[in-house]
Amino acid sequence: MKKLKILTLALVTSVLTLLSSGFLQAAQQAKPDVRLLIDISGSMKKNDPNNLRVPALQLVTNLLPQGAEAGVWAFGRYVNMMVPLATVDAQWQNKATSTAKKINSAGLFTNIGGVLEKASYGWSRPDSSEKRSMILLTDGMVDISKDASVNARERDKILTQILPKLKQSGVSIHTIALSQNADHELLKALSTQTDGWYQAVDSAEELQKVFLKIFEQSTERDSLPLTDNQFKVDASIEEMTLLVFKQDPLEESKLITPDNQIIQSSTNNKSVRWFTTAGYDLITVKSPQSGDWKIDAKVDPDNRVMVVSKLGLSIGKVPNNLLAGEAINYEATLLEDGEVITKPDFLSLVEAKLIQNKDGQTSRLAMFFDSGSHKFKQNFFTDSFEGVLDLTLEVKSPTFERTRNHAINIYGSPLIHEVEISEVDDLPHQLSFSVRDDIVKPESLKVNLTIQHPDGEKQYLGVDDLAMPVSIRRLPEGGKYQISVDVKGESILGRNFSVSPAPVIFEAQPTAQYLASQQQEKVEEPIKEEPAEQEPEDVVEKKEESKPESEEEKPEIAEQPETEATDWTLWLYIGLAANLLLAVLGFFGWKLIKKKGRQSSALMADELAIDEDDED
């Protein structure tokens, strides 16, 4: 008995040692289970006249990884299983490729509820070993009868009975609306409540790239970094599938191997499988040559090189839908033959980074290696951006490179606000909220406000009842108000969140009463006289002390009343005029005096002359 205990203890110790070394650490990658649901109702003749549903469906069925579970259903009035649910292999893919050509637009109705029920076969309970996805393409509304009330009851059944069951079984429903007439509200509900992807498509020409995006949300396939249609193949790659989009249906893609050999659709090579449509080429190469490859075709950002390899990635669950301001915990593990790589010498040479793309704006985040869990990690928060956040994980080492793509739909605030600005002094402004109950649970919300008034005063307020408007003090002089909002709660998927959406900002103008009072004050305001500058008391005291006694004894002279201020400018003009007049008079007077002087001199000379004559 004692020996048995010793042996048991030794066995347990050995197993724990192997586990800690990573030798038996298997990555729990969920197997994809994808169900494709294609609308064949009569309205598709108008919305998809060229039947582009066929190449879009073929794109997904050919990209599905070997070993996944998949099936294809078509629906109109009836539901038809076109490709039976089975394990994906080359035979299944060939059947799916040929069967897709049978898609038409002959259906009389749009039986969305029926196809959801039949295509969910086997999903009675959740299973963590599977990644379950439905891809639903439709251009219409729930339509199973000419009686509108019957259609309304069927729609209600989808939301209240079918959807809860699918949600409970862990299915993500990805919906594509190919028409403005589609029931967008229903399709959004199916997606958001199951953390699926919703996409509205204006033209069938977009279907192929939309299907690619949703495919990457539904499955886990590693890719190689592709720069200017060039990529590097390492020795661990067993198979690669290239997706090359065409701008011209007549274009023919070519592959250039590391030894400068050219592979094209006409090349007779058993290791190459070539599938071409008017919109893209799919080329699968088994046991590709190691080295630098090149695609001889026009560059497209959606081109892909997907690989099957001994070296791969395992990515932690990434949500398809998040609120602006929520946290993203991104984790990646390196695998070799399905087991976690724990060798420090190997991992020390690996560099991982996360590339974010938001409407063409790109940023890069380094992934940090956690030696305890053997994972590369990055935790970050989404900002106030609202829209599609594209994430690309890049993992590089001296011997291999891998990428993984994922898109996240970022919603704005869980609250929609409306401001009613008061124009009266004694009436407050009103701030009202409505809850986005399509993405959050209204009863779970806790909302706190920080109100900054134009005068700088801050007010902190908890909102207990979102159905009641919040009153905000009205300042008569108006000004800018800024209201910060903090929201905590639970999403409809049961995920707790804490976000701070963009603040509510509005500006109020001064009220009419305030402007009128300001104008009145200006009219009634008296003219203020500047007070005479007073001397300091100590100077006054010193002056008084220095006065002579006689001066002190002089009687005070009564102050003369101030006379009105004289206008010296007028007197200056009068003085100038008088001086000018005197100058003129003086000149003429001088001329007259001078003339008279000359006359007197002449008379005097005459008189002297007469006197001399008399004397003679």
C-alpha positions in Angstrom: 0.0 0.0 0.0 2.8 2.3 0.9 4.6 1.6 -2.4 1.3 2.3 -4.3 1.1 5.7 -2.6 4.7 6.5 -3.6 4.1 5.5 -7.2 0.9 7.5 -7.4 2.7 10.6 -6.0 5.5 10.1 -8.4 3.1 9.9 -11.3 1.2 13.1 -10.3 4.5 14.9 -9.9 5.6 13.9 -13.3 2.3 15.0 -14.9 2.5 18.4 -13.2 6.1 18.8 -14.3 5.1 18.1 -17.9 2.2 20.5 -17.7 4.4 23.3 -16.2 7.0 22.8 -19.0 4.3 23.2 -21.6 4.8 19.8 -23.1 1.2 18.8 -22.6 -0.3 22.3 -22.9 -2.8 22.0 -25.7 -4.5 25.2 -26.9 -8.3 25.0 -26.5 -9.1 26.4 -29.9 -12.8 26.2 -30.6 -13.8 24.4 -33.9 -15.7 26.6 -36.3 -19.3 25.6 -37.0 -20.7 27.9 -39.7 -24.2 27.8 -41.1 -24.8 29.9 -44.3 -28.4 31.2 -45.0 -29.1 32.6 -48.4 -32.3 34.5 -49.5 -33.7 33.3 -52.9 -36.9 35.4 -52.8 -38.2 37.0 -56.0 -37.1 40.5 -55.0 -33.5 39.4 -55.4 -34.0 39.7 -59.2 -33.9 43.4 -58.6 -31.4 43.7 -55.8 -29.0 41.1 -57.2 -29.6 40.9 -60.9 -26.2 39.4 -61.7 -26.6 36.7 -59.0 -23.4 37.8 -57.1 -24.6 35.8 -54.2 -23.0 32.8 -55.9 -19.3 33.9 -55.9 -19.8 35.4 -52.5 -20.9 32.1 -51.1 -18.2 30.2 -53.0 -15.6 32.5 -51.4 -16.6 31.5 -47.9 -17.0 27.8 -48.6 -13.6 27.6 -50.2 -11.9 29.5 -47.4 -13.4 27.5 -44.6 -10.6 25.5 -42.8 -10.5 21.8 -43.1 -12.1 20.1 -40.1 -14.7 22.8 -39.6 -18.5 22.0 -39.6 -20.6 23.8 -42.2 -23.8 23.7 -44.2 -25.7 25.9 -46.7 -29.5 26.7 -46.6 -31.5 28.6 -49.2 -34.9 30.1 -48.2 -37.9 31.7 -49.9 -41.3 30.4 -49.1 -39.7 27.1 -48.1 -36.3 26.2 -46.6 -34.0 24.0 -48.6 -30.7 22.5 -47.3 -28.5 23.0 -50.4 -25.2 21.6 -48.9 -25.7 19.2 -46.0 -24.1 20.0 -42.6 -20.9 18.1 -42.5 -17.1 18.3 -41.8 -15.3 20.5 -44.3 -12.9 18.7 -46.6 -12.0 18.9 -50.2 -15.0 16.9 -51.2 -17.4 19.1 -49.2 -15.8 22.2 -50.7 -16.2 20.9 -54.3 -19.9 20.1 -53.7 -20.5 23.5 -52.1 -18.8 25.3 -55.1 -20.9 23.5 -57.7 -24.2 23.6 -55.7 -23.9 27.4 -55.2 -24.6 27.8 -58.9 -28.2 26.6 -58.2 -29.0 29.8 -56.2 -31.8 31.7 -58.0 -34.5 34.3 -57.2 -37.6 32.1 -57.6 -39.0 32.2 -54.0 -42.4 33.7 -53.4 -41.9 34.7 -49.7 -39.1 35.4 -47.2 -39.2 32.8 -44.5 -36.5 34.2 -42.1 -38.0 32.4 -39.0 -38.1 29.1 -40.8 -34.5 29.1 -41.9 -33.3 30.2 -38.5 -35.0 27.2 -36.9 -34.0 24.6 -39.4 -30.4 25.8 -39.8 -29.8 25.7 -36.0 -30.2 21.9 -35.9 -28.0 20.4 -33.1 -27.6 23.6 -31.2 -29.8 22.8 -28.3 -27.2 23.7 -25.7 -24.0 25.7 -25.5 -20.7 24.0 -26.3 -17.4 25.8 -25.5 -15.5 23.5 -27.9 -17.3 25.1 -30.9 -17.4 28.6 -32.3 -20.9 28.8 -33.7 -21.9 31.3 -36.4 -24.8 32.0 -38.7 -24.4 34.1 -41.8 -27.8 35.4 -42.9 -28.2 37.3 -46.2 -31.5 38.8 -47.1 -33.0 41.8 -48.9 -36.5 41.7 -47.4 -38.7 41.5 -44.3 -40.4 38.7 -42.6 -42.9 37.6 -45.2 -44.7 34.2 -45.0 -48.2 35.2 -45.9 -50.3 37.8 -47.7 -51.9 38.6 -44.4 -49.9 41.3 -42.6 -51.0 40.2 -39.2 -49.6 36.7 -39.8 -46.3 38.2 -40.8 -46.3 40.4 -37.6 -46.9 37.4 -35.4 -44.0 35.5 -37.1 -41.7 38.5 -36.6 -42.6 38.6 -32.9 -42.0 34.9 -32.7 -38.5 35.4 -34.1 -37.6 38.0 -31.4 -39.3 36.4 -28.4 -38.8 32.7 -29.0 -36.2 31.8 -31.7 -33.7 34.5 -30.9 -33.5 33.7 -27.1 -32.9 30.0 -27.9 -30.0 30.8 -30.4 -28.6 33.3 -27.9 -28.7 30.7 -25.1 -26.9 28.1 -27.3 -23.9 30.5 -27.9 -24.5 31.4 -31.6 -23.3 34.6 -33.2 -25.7 35.7 -36.0 -24.1 37.8 -38.7 -26.6 39.6 -40.8 -26.3 41.2 -44.2 -29.1 43.5 -45.5 -29.0 43.8 -49.3 -31.8 46.4 -49.7 -33.2 49.5 -48.2 -36.5 47.6 -47.9 -34.9 44.9 -45.6 -36.1 44.8 -42.0 -32.9 46.5 -40.7 -34.3 46.7 -37.1 -34.8 43.0 -37.0 -31.5 42.2 -38.5 -29.7 44.5 -36.1 -31.5 42.9 -33.2 -30.4 39.4 -34.3 -26.8 40.5 -34.6 -26.3 42.8 -31.6 -28.1 40.4 -29.1 -25.8 37.5 -30.2 -22.6 39.6 -30.6 -22.8 39.1 -34.3 -21.9 41.5 -37.2 -24.6 43.6 -38.9 -23.8 45.0 -42.4 -26.1 47.0 -44.7 -25.0 46.7 -48.4 -26.1 49.2 -51.0 -25.0 47.0 -54.0 -24.5 43.3 -54.6 -21.0 44.3 -55.9 -20.0 44.7 -52.3 -21.1 41.2 -51.2 -17.7 39.4 -51.8 -15.7 41.7 -49.5 -18.5 41.8 -46.9 -18.6 38.0 -46.8 -14.8 38.0 -46.4 -15.1 40.3 -43.4 -17.8 38.2 -41.8 -15.8 35.0 -42.6 -12.9 36.4 -40.5 -15.3 37.1 -37.7 -16.5 33.5 -37.8 -13.4 31.5 -38.1 -9.8 31.5 -37.0 -7.3 31.4 -39.9 -3.8 32.7 -39.8 -2.4 34.8 -42.7 1.0 36.0 -43.9 1.8 39.8 -43.9 1.3 41.0 -47.5 3.1 44.2 -48.6 2.7 45.4 -52.2 1.6 41.9 -53.1 4.8 40.4 -51.7 5.1 37.8 -48.9 7.5 35.4 -47.3 6.8 31.7 -46.9 8.6 29.8 -44.1 9.4 26.1 -43.8 6.5 25.3 -41.3 3.8 26.2 -43.9 2.0 23.1 -45.2 -0.6 24.8 -47.4 -1.5 28.4 -48.4 -4.6 29.9 -50.0 -4.3 33.2 -51.8 -7.3 35.5 -52.3 -6.7 38.0 -55.0 -9.4 40.5 -55.9 -9.8 41.7 -59.5 -10.7 45.2 -60.7 -11.2 43.9 -64.2 -12.9 40.5 -64.8 -10.5 39.8 -67.7 -7.4 40.2 -65.4 -5.4 37.0 -64.9 -3.4 36.7 -61.7 0.0 35.1 -61.6 2.3 33.8 -58.9 6.0 34.3 -59.0 7.9 31.7 -56.8 11.1 32.3 -55.0 13.1 30.7 -57.9 11.3 33.0 -60.4 8.9 30.3 -61.7 5.5 31.6 -62.9 2.3 29.9 -61.8 -1.0 30.7 -63.5 -4.4 29.2 -64.0 -3.2 27.2 -67.1 -0.2 25.8 -65.2 -0.3 22.0 -64.9 0.7 21.4 -61.3 -1.0 18.9 -59.1 -0.1 20.8 -56.0 -1.9 23.9 -57.1 -5.8 24.4 -57.1 -7.0 27.4 -59.0 -10.6 28.8 -58.7 -11.5 31.9 -60.5 -14.6 34.2 -60.8 -15.1 37.6 -62.3 -14.3 39.2 -59.0 -11.5 37.3 -57.5 -9.0 34.4 -57.9 -8.5 31.7 -55.2 -5.3 29.8 -55.4 -4.4 27.0 -53.1 -0.8 25.7 -53.0 0.2 22.6 -51.1 3.8 22.4 -49.6 4.8 25.8 -51.0 8.5 26.6 -51.5 10.1 28.6 -48.8 11.2 32.1 -49.6 9.9 35.3 -51.1 6.8 35.1 -53.2 5.1 37.7 -55.3 1.5 38.1 -56.7 1.5 39.6 -60.2 -1.7 41.5 -60.1 -3.1 44.9 -59.0 -2.6 45.6 -55.3 -5.8 45.4 -53.2 -5.9 46.0 -49.4 -8.3 43.0 -49.0 -6.0 40.5 -50.7 -5.1 37.7 -48.3 -2.6 34.8 -48.0 -4.1 32.3 -45.5 -2.0 29.4 -44.3 -2.1 26.0 -42.7 1.0 25.6 -40.7 2.7 23.8 -37.8 3.2 27.2 -36.3 0.0 29.1 -35.6 -1.8 31.5 -33.4 -4.5 31.2 -30.8 -6.4 34.4 -30.0 -8.5 35.0 -27.0 -12.1 35.9 -27.5 -12.5 39.4 -29.1 -16.0 40.9 -29.0 -17.6 41.9 -32.3 -19.4 44.8 -30.7 -18.2 47.3 -28.0 -19.2 50.6 -26.6 -16.9 53.7 -27.1 -14.7 53.8 -24.0 -14.8 50.1 -23.2 -11.7 48.0 -22.5 -10.2 45.5 -24.9 -8.1 42.7 -23.5 -6.3 41.2 -26.5 -4.3 38.0 -25.9 -2.3 35.8 -28.4 -0.6 32.5 -27.9 1.9 30.8 -30.2 1.3 27.2 -31.1 3.3 24.4 -32.6 1.3 21.4 -33.7 -1.6 22.6 -31.6 0.5 22.9 -28.4 1.5 26.1 -26.6 5.1 27.1 -27.2 6.8 27.8 -23.9 10.5 27.8 -25.0 12.1 31.0 -23.7 14.8 31.0 -26.3 12.3 30.9 -29.1 9.8 33.4 -27.6 12.5 35.9 -26.8 13.0 36.4 -30.6 9.3 37.0 -31.3 7.9 40.5 -31.7 4.1 41.1 -31.6 2.2 44.2 -32.3 -1.4 45.3 -32.8 -2.3 47.6 -35.6 -5.5 49.7 -35.2 -7.2 51.3 -38.2 -10.0 53.8 -37.8 -11.3 55.4 -41.0 -7.8 55.3 -42.5 -6.0 56.5 -39.3 -3.5 53.9 -38.2 -1.8 53.4 -34.9 0.4 50.6 -33.5 0.5 49.1 -30.1 3.3 46.8 -28.8 2.2 43.4 -27.3 3.8 42.6 -24.0 4.9 39.1 -23.3 3.7 37.5 -20.1 6.2 34.7 -19.2 3.8 33.3 -16.6 1.0 32.5 -19.1 3.2 32.3 -22.2 0.9 34.9 -23.9 1.4 38.2 -25.7 -1.0 40.7 -24.2 -2.3 44.2 -24.8 -5.0 46.0 -22.8 -6.4 49.2 -24.1 -9.5 51.3 -24.1 -11.5 52.4 -27.2 -11.8 56.2 -27.4 -14.8 58.3 -28.5 -14.5 56.9 -32.0 -17.7 55.5 -33.4 -17.6 53.1 -36.3 -15.6 50.1 -37.4 -12.3 49.5 -35.7 -10.1 47.1 -37.8 -7.5 45.2 -35.8 -4.5 43.4 -37.3 -2.2 41.3 -35.1 1.3 40.9 -36.6 3.7 38.4 -35.1 7.3 38.2 -36.4 10.5 36.4 -35.7 13.6 35.7 -37.8 12.1 32.5 -39.1 8.3 33.1 -39.5 5.6 35.8 -39.8 1.9 35.5 -39.1 -1.1 37.9 -39.0 -4.7 37.7 -37.8 -7.5 40.1 -38.8 -10.6 41.2 -36.8 -13.1 44.0 -37.0 -15.0 45.5 -34.0 -18.1 47.6 -34.4 -17.8 50.5 -31.9 -21.1 52.0 -30.7 -21.2 55.5 -29.3 -22.8 56.4 -26.0 -25.3 54.0 -24.5 -27.4 57.1 -23.9 -28.9 59.5 -26.5 -29.2 63.0 -25.1 -31.4 66.0 -26.0 -30.9 69.5 -24.7 -33.8 72.1 -24.3 -32.2 75.5 -23.9 -34.2 78.0 -21.8 -34.6 81.6 -22.9 -36.2 82.8 -19.7 -34.2 83.8 -16.6 -36.2 81.8 -14.0 -36.6 78.6 -16.1 -33.8 76.1 -16.1 -32.3 74.3 -19.1 -33.5 70.7 -19.5 -31.2 67.7 -20.4 -33.1 64.5 -21.3 -31.7 61.0 -21.9 -33.0 57.9 -23.8 -31.3 54.5 -23.5 -29.9 52.4 -26.3 -31.8 49.4 -25.2 -30.6 47.5 -28.3 -27.1 47.3 -26.8 -27.5 47.8 -23.0 -29.9 46.7 -20.3 -31.7 49.9 -19.2 -32.4 48.7 -15.7 -28.7 48.1 -15.0 -27.5 51.6 -15.7 -26.0 54.0 -13.2 -25.4 57.5 -14.5 -23.4 60.3 -12.9 -23.1 63.8 -14.3 -20.5 66.6 -13.7 -22.0 69.9 -14.8 -19.7 72.8 -15.3 -21.6 76.1 -15.6 -20.4 79.2 -17.5 -19.4 80.9 -14.3 -17.0 78.1 -13.4 -19.1 76.4 -10.8 -19.2 72.6 -10.9 -22.2 70.5 -9.9 -22.1 66.7 -9.3 -25.3 64.9 -9.8 -26.5 61.2 -9.8 -29.4 60.5 -12.2 -31.8 58.2 -10.5 -34.6 58.2 -13.1 -33.5 58.5 -16.7 -37.1 59.0 -17.7 -37.1 62.4 -16.0 -35.2 65.4 -17.5 -32.3 66.9 -15.6 -32.7 70.6 -14.7 -29.7 72.8 -15.2 -29.4 76.3 -13.6 -30.0 79.0 -16.1 -27.5 82.0 -16.0 -29.1 85.2 -17.4 -25.9 86.2 -19.0 -25.7 82.8 -20.9 -22.5 81.1 -21.7 -21.0 77.6 -22.4 -22.1 74.5 -20.4 -20.1 71.3 -20.4 -21.6 68.1 -18.9 -19.4 65.0 -18.4 -21.3 61.7 -18.3 -20.1 58.5 -16.6 -22.2 55.4 -17.3 -21.9 52.0 -15.7 -24.1 49.0 -16.5 -24.5 45.7 -18.3 -24.6 45.1 -22.1 -27.4 42.9 -23.5 -24.7 40.2 -23.8 -24.2 40.3 -20.0 -20.8 42.1 -20.2 -20.3 44.7 -17.4 -19.0 48.1 -18.7 -17.9 51.5 -17.4 -17.6 54.2 -20.0 -17.3 58.0 -20.2 -18.8 59.1 -23.6 -18.1 62.4 -25.2 -19.3 65.3 -22.9 -22.5 67.1 -23.7 -21.7 70.7 -24.7 -24.1 73.5 -25.4 -24.1 77.3 -25.3 -26.9 79.5 -24.1 -27.4 83.1 -25.3 -28.1 85.9 -22.8 -31.8 86.3 -22.1 -33.9 89.2 -23.5 -34.5 90.4 -19.9 -30.8 90.4 -19.2 -30.0 92.4 -22.3 -32.7 94.9 -21.6 -31.5 95.4 -18.0 -27.9 95.9 -19.3 -29.1 98.6 -21.8 -31.2 100.3 -19.1 -28.1 100.5 -16.7 -26.1 102.1 -19.5 -28.7 104.8 -20.0 -29.2 105.6 -16.2 -25.6 105.4 -15.2 -24.4 108.9 -14.0 -21.2 110.5 -15.2 -18.6 109.8 -12.6 -16.1 112.6 -11.8 -12.6 111.5 -11.1 -11.8 112.3 -7.4 -8.9 114.8 -6.9 -5.7 113.0 -6.1 -5.1 113.3 -2.4 -1.7 113.6 -0.8 -0.7 111.1 1.8 -1.5 112.1 5.3 2.2 112.1 6.4 3.0 114.7 3.7 0.1 116.9 4.7 1.2 116.8 8.3 4.8 117.7 7.4 3.5 120.7 5.4 1.4 121.9 8.2 4.3 121.6 10.6 6.6 123.7 8.3 4.1 126.7 8.0 5.3 129.9 9.7 3.3 131.2 12.6 2.2 134.3 10.7 0.9 132.1 8.0 -1.0 130.0 10.5 -2.6 133.1 12.0 -3.9 134.4 8.7 -7.7 134.3 8.5 -9.1 131.7 6.1 -10.1 133.1 2.8 -13.5 131.9 1.8 -13.4 129.7 -1.2 -14.7 131.3 -4.3 -17.4 129.4 -6.1 -16.1 127.6 -9.1 -16.9 129.3 -12.4 -17.8 127.6 -15.5 -14.9 126.3 -17.5 -13.7 128.9 -20.1 -13.5 128.0 -23.7 -10.0 129.3 -24.4 -10.0 128.2 -28.0 -12.6 130.8 -29.0 -10.7 133.6 -27.3 -7.5 132.5 -29.0 -9.2 132.9 -32.4 -10.6 136.3 -31.4 -7.1 137.4 -30.3 -5.5 136.3 -33.5 -8.1 138.2 -35.6 -7.6 141.4 -33.5 -3.8 141.3 -33.9 -4.2 140.8 -37.7 -6.5 143.8 -37.9 -4.1 146.0 -35.9 -1.2 144.9 -38.1 -3.2 145.9 -41.3 -4.2 149.3 -39.7 -0.7 149.9 -38.6 0.7 149.3 -42.1 -1.7 151.7 -43.7 -1.0 154.2 -41.0 2.7 154.0 -41.5 2.2 154.6 -45.2 0.1 157.7 -44.6 2.6 159.1 -42.1 5.5 158.5 -44.4 3.6 160.3 -47.3 2.8 163.3 -45.1 6.4 163.5 -44.0 7.6 163.8 -47.6 5.1 166.6 -48.2 6.3 168.5 -45.1 9.9 168.2 -46.2 9.1 169.7 -49.6 7.2 172.6 -48.2 10.0 173.3 -45.8 12.5 173.4 -48.7 10.3 175.8 -50.7 10.1 178.1 -47.7 13.8 178.2 -47.3 14.3 178.9 -50.9 12.0 181.9 -50.8 13.8 183.3 -47.8 17.1 183.2 -49.6 15.7 185.0 -52.5 14.4 187.7 -50.2 17.7 188.2 -48.6 19.4 188.7 -52.0 
